[in-house]
């Protein structure tokens, strides 16, 4: 006990709070604490829903719940990105499961969705607290952080020496007594402020903001002078400071906290598997490269946040959105689906050329481009016009496919590997007693088989060998990306501000 006390006395927080911290903390532990858990989980009702790893594997899909923000999950130049996204994608590969992402609108709904069975795992940076541990089980922690006060420096701070800047800012938690601090109610920040009031022996004017306000929304309110103070995890505050240098984030108000993911209390197998995977992953460079990419690379963050193709800014996928929208009507497709195909073809690079000679955004072959009247294959307008005309022409070959979504998949496959190979796969499908007019789990399976001599030498096959895995993955990847686009890019794209949600 004596050793623990010595360790505590040497901690920087003790130097700030002094002996009063110990006295007040001991007093608090001996008295009735405030009912914080009611505040944290007011809208959360633990369910008896049970589904563990064995059942998840039977379904073949890992459903992950996260929040759309600039560090966890977002789109940038048409590509799904984010710390949590990259890690759960790796986890799904490890488990050999398809990844399905569900987006919660705020922190409260993360827990609701998990315990109601909407998802299997919360992959989001949650502070591990005793109150939250009552309703979920936390994984091994990802990293340690601490909470800081976010405030503005004086307007002319660049011209002032540091000691004068310090005169205009709060530098010790004791100075927060009587000050107004804005936070979301059901957050670890709110909980920390209530505890801090007891520790410093004074009242803080805690003002609550709407639950759908993100941490970056509230930080932006500080930057704009709408409010004076808020609380944030240090790593989130630091990455925001790179874009808003007027922010001061030097005042610590908590000890180190563990940041982790969460599973239901009824999923011990899943928890054990994730923990084992995390321990192994942390031994590899990949984990730290991903962390640094989203929390340390300040230049990359500033570039993303400024970009009109960062999905939280203007709801744009690429600089070619207007051209896509003006041409997609002839297909009757969602413009976001066509955008996903264009990303698959060229990553939105109009000068991209393939080994086979295809070129432009939609990778048209020279002969096809000439037939479609495309004079300049690198011209985005001409290329997308020609590409959509070609898709329309291909789709007319699948009139017997009744389901419109299945028809699109047949069309995409034919675009990738040629109509003849798709027809071969349809004939093979029929020969083996399955439905030649359904792509999923029918024709796609037999297209895969066309890379095997046993099948491409059969009498039903007229066009011979094809690398069936390429069109098989081509269709799947386009639709997987389309699912991301649907979640993060509205069909109609109003301007929206970039946002960060934290715990």
N, C-alpha and C positions, 0 to 999 in steps of 0.2 A: 504493500500500500504506500509506504514511504517513497519507494522508487517511482511509482506512478505519479505521486504528488510532485516530486522533483522534476519529472519530465514535463508535467503540466506547467509548472512555474517557469520553465524555460521557453515555453511556446510563445510566439509573437502576439497571439490574441490576449494572453495574460498581461503582457506589457501594456496593452491598450486598455484592458478592462480593470486591471489591478485587483486588489484584495476584495473589493466590492463584488467582483464577479463570483468569487468563491462563496462568499457569505450568501449572496442572493441565490446562487444556484443550489446551495444546500438547503436554504429555506424553501425554495421551490420544490425540491425533491421530497421534503417532509410535509408539504401541504398539498391540497387538492389541485392538480394541474387543470388547465383549461381543456375543454373538450375539443381538441384540435381535430381528432379523427372525424368528428361530425362535419367539420368544415372541409376537410380534404375529400371526403367521400359522400357528401350530402346527396348527390344525384346518382350514386352508385349502389346498386343492390346486388350483392354476390349471388350468383346462380349456382344451381347444382349441375350445370352442363358438364359432361365428362367426355373427353376425347383425347386420347394420348397418342404417343408416337406410332404404335402398331396400327391404330385405326387411320391415322394420317397417311401412313404408307399404303394402306389398302386403297385409299382414295386417290393416291398418286399426286397429291398437291399439298404444298405448304402455303397456308394463307397467313400473310403477315400484315399487321396493322401498323401504320406509321402516320406521320403528319407531313404535309406538304410545306417544306420550307427550304431555305438556301443552304442547309447543311445536311439534312436527312434524306430528302427525296425531292427532285425537281427535274426540269428539262432545260438543257442548254444546247442551243443550235440543233435541236431535234433529237438529242441523245439523253435517255434517262441517266441521271447521276445522283450522287449523294453518299454520305458516309454509311448510313444504314442500308441504302439500296445496294451498294457494292458488296457489303458484307453478307446480307441475306441472300443475294444472288449466289455468292460462294457457298453459303450454308445449304441452299437448295440443291446445288450441284453435288455437294458432299453427301446429302441424303438421297440423291438420285430422284428428286421430286420436282415437279413443275412449280414455279413460283407464281403466286397470285398476291397482289398487293391491294389492300383496302386502305383508303385514306379517311382518317378521323378528322372531324372539323375542329376539335380542340382536345385538350388534355383529358377533360372529364370523360369524353366519349371513348377514349382509348380503353379505359377500364371497363366501361359498359359493354363495348363491343367484344372484348376478350371474354368476359365472363358470360356473355350471352351466346358465345360460340360463333360469332361472326368471323373471328380469326383465331389462329393457334398461338401467335406470338406477337407481343408488342415490341417492335424494333424501333426504339426511339430513346433518346437520352434522358432517362428518368433518374432523378435523385432517389437513392435508396433511403426511405424513411420508415420508422416503426409503424406509422399509421398505414402506409401503403402495403407493408408486409402483412397486414391483417387480411388483405383482399387478393394479393397476388404473391407469387414466388418470383424472386429476382434471380437472374442468371449471375454468373461471375461478372464482376464489374469490368467495364471497358477502359475507363480511365478515372483519374481523380481530378476534381476541380474544387473551387470554393466560390462562395457568393460574394459579390462586390456591389458597392453602391455606385450607381451610374449617375453622373451629374455633369453639368456644363462648366467648362472653364470660362473666365471672363472673355468678352468679345475680342479684346486686344491682347489676348494671352501670349501671342507670338512675340510681342514687344516687351513682355514683362519678365523679370527674373523669377526663378522658381519660388522664392520665399513670398513674393507678392501674389503669385497664383495661389499658393497655399492659403493665404489670408482670405481668399474669396471662395474657398471650397471647404467641405467637411473632410477632415482628416482623421477623425476618431469617431467610432460609433456612439460615444457619449454625446457628441454634438448633434446627433439625430433627434434628441429629445425635443419635442414640440414641432419638429419639421414634418412636412407633408410628403409622403412617399406613395406612389401609385403602383399597384401590382394587381394581378388577377387573383381572385379569391381562392380558387381551388388549385393553388400552386404551392410548391415547396418554399417559394419566396415569401408568401403570406405567412406560412407556418413559422418561417425563420424570424420574421419581424415580430410576431407575437412572443416568441421565446426571447428575442432580444430585449423587448420591453421589460421583461422580468429581470434579465441579466444586468441591464444598465440602470434599473430602478427608476424608470421614467416612461412617459407615454409618447409614442410616435403617432402622428396623425396618419393612419393607414387608410388611404382612399382606394376603393376598388374600381377596376375597369372591367369592361365587358369580357366574358369568357372567350369570345371569338377574336379578341385583340391578341396579336402575337407579341412575343418578346421584342421583336424588332419594331413592331408598330409602336410599342410603348417607349423604346429607346429613341425612336424618331421623334416622338412627342417631346422628349427631353432636348434633343438637338434643335427642334423648332421653337423651343421656349414655351410650349403649351403647358408643360409641367416641369418641376424642378428636379425630381429624383425618382428613380426606380431601382429595382434590384435585378441582377442577372448573374448567371454562371460566368466565371471569369473568361473561359474560352470563347463563349458566345459574345461577351462584351468586347473582348480583344479583337475579334475578327470584325466587329462593327466599328470599332475605333479606327481601323485602317481606312475606312471610307468616310468617317466623321471625326477628324482629329481634335475637334473641339471638346470631345468627351474626356472626362476624367474618370478612371476606373481603378484608382490606386487604393481606395479604402475598403479593406476586407471586413466582412461582417460575419464570417463563419469559419469553422475549421474545415479541413478537407472533407469532401463528400464523394461517395462512390456513385458513378453513373453507370446504369445497367439497363438491360432489357427485362421483360417480364413474361411469365407464362401463368396459366391457371394453376391453382393449387391442386387441381385434379389431373395434372400432367407431369408426374414425376419422371417418367421415362424420357419425355421430350426435354425436360430440364437437364437431366443427366447427360443426354447426348449433346445438347448445345454447350454445356459446360466443358465437356471433354474436347469438343471441337474448338472452342474458344482458346483453351489452354494450349492446344497444339498450334493454332493459327498465330498466337502471340509469339511463338518461337520463330516465326518466319517474317521476312522483310515486308511481305505484302500488307500485313496488318498496319504497320507503321507508315508505309508509303501512303495508304489510303487515309489514315488519320491526318498526316501532314498535308495531304492534298486539300482537305476541307477545313482544317483548323489552323494550319501554320502558313500555308502559301497565300500570303496577303495580296500579292500581285494578281494571282489568279482570281481571288475573290473579288477584288475591285473590278477586274475585267468583266467578270460574270454579271455583277450587280449593275454595271453601267450598260450592259448590252440590251438592245431591244429584243434579242432572241433568248434572253433568260425568261423562262416561262411566267414568272411572277410579275414581270414588268408590263408587257402589253399583250400577252396571250398569243404571241407569234411563234411559229415553228421555224420558219426560215424567211429569207428575204424574197422568196418566190411564192409566198402565200396567195397574193392577189392573182398571179398567173394560174396557180393551181385551182383556185376557186372559180375562175372564169372558164376553165376547161373541163372541170369535173362534172358539170351538169349533163354533158352528153353521155356520161356513164351512169348517172344516178347514184354515185357513191358519196360517202362522207369525204369531204376534202382532207380530213385528217388521215384517212386510210390511204389515199393517193400520196399524201406527203410521206407516209411511212414507207411506201414502195420506193419513192424517189430517194429517200435516205438510204434504203437498202441497196439501191443501184449505184449511187454516186456520192453519198454523204453530202449532198447538195453542192458538189463541186462541178461546175459546168464544163470544165476542161478535162474531166476525168476520161481516161481511155482504158479499155480492157485489153487483155492479151489477144482476144479474138477480133479486135478492131472496132468494137462498139464504142460509142462516144456520147458525151453530153449528160445532162441530168438524168435522163431515163435510159441511157446506154442503148441508143438505137444503132443497129447495124447499118453500114453505109447503103446497102441495097434497099433495106426497108425504109430508110430515111428518104431516099430518092423516090421510091414508090409513093411515099406519103407527101411529097412536095416539100420536104425539109431541105432547104438550100444550105443553111449554116447549122451544122449539128451542135455547135457550141453555144448557139443563141438560145437562152432559156425559154423565151416565148415560143419559138419555132419547135424546139425539142419537146416541150411539154404538150404543145398542140399535137405534134405528130405521135407522141407516145400514147396520149389518150385516144386518138383516132385508131391506133393499132390495137389498144385494149378493147375498144368497142367492136372492132372487126373480129377479134378472137372470141369475144363473149357470144357472138352470134352463132358460134359453132356448138353451143351448149344449151340449145333451146329445150332439150328434154330434161335438163336439171331444173327441177321445180323450185327448190329452195334458193332464194336470192343470195344468201351468204355462201352457200356451197358453190353456186355459179361463179361468184367472185374468186373463190379459191381455185377452181378449175382454170379460170382465165389467167390468174397470176402464174400458175404452174406452166401453162402453155407459153406465156410471155417469157418465162425463164428458160425452158428446155425445148420448146417447140411443140406445136399442136400434134405432130405425128407421134411423139413419145407418150403424150397424154392419152391419145387414142389407143395406143398399144396397151397402156396400163388399164384402160377401161375394158378392153377385150379380155385381158387376163383376169380381171376382177369378175367378169361375167362367167368366164370359163370355170372359175373356182366356186361358183354359186353365190357370189356376193353382189352387192348393188353397184353397178357401174355408173350410177348417177349421184352417188354420195362420195364426197372427197374424204371426209374424216373417217379414219379407221377402215376404209374400204379402198378406194382407188389410190390414195397416198401410200398405202402399204404395198400395193403391187408395183407402183412406180419405183419404190425402193428396191424391189426384187429384180428390176430390169438391169441392175449392175451385175447380176449373177448369170453365168452361162446356162445354168439349169433352166432359167426363165427366158432370157433373151433369145434362146434358140428354139423356143416353142413355136408352133405354126401360127398362133394368134398374133405373133409379134412381127411387124413389117419393117420397123425402123431400127431394130437391133439394140445394141448396147447403149445405155445412157447412165451417167452418174446420178442415179436416182436420189441420192442423199441431198444433192444440191437443190433441186426444186422442192423436195420435201421440207428442208430447213428454210428455204426461201419463203415459202408460204407461212410457215410457223412463225418465223422471226418478224415478218411484216405485221402479222396479226398480234403478236405479243407487244410489239412497239405501239401498235394502234391502241391497245388497251391502255398503255401509259398515256398516250396522247388524249384519249377520251377522259381520263381521270384529271389531267392537269391542264388541258387546253379546251376552253369552251367552244361549242360549235359556232356560236357567235362570240366574237372576241372583243369585249370591252376592255379599256385600259384599266389595269390594276397595279397596285404598288407592290414591290418586292417585299416579302415577309419572312420572318424567322420566328418559329415557335420554339420555346424551350420549356423546361420543366417548371 
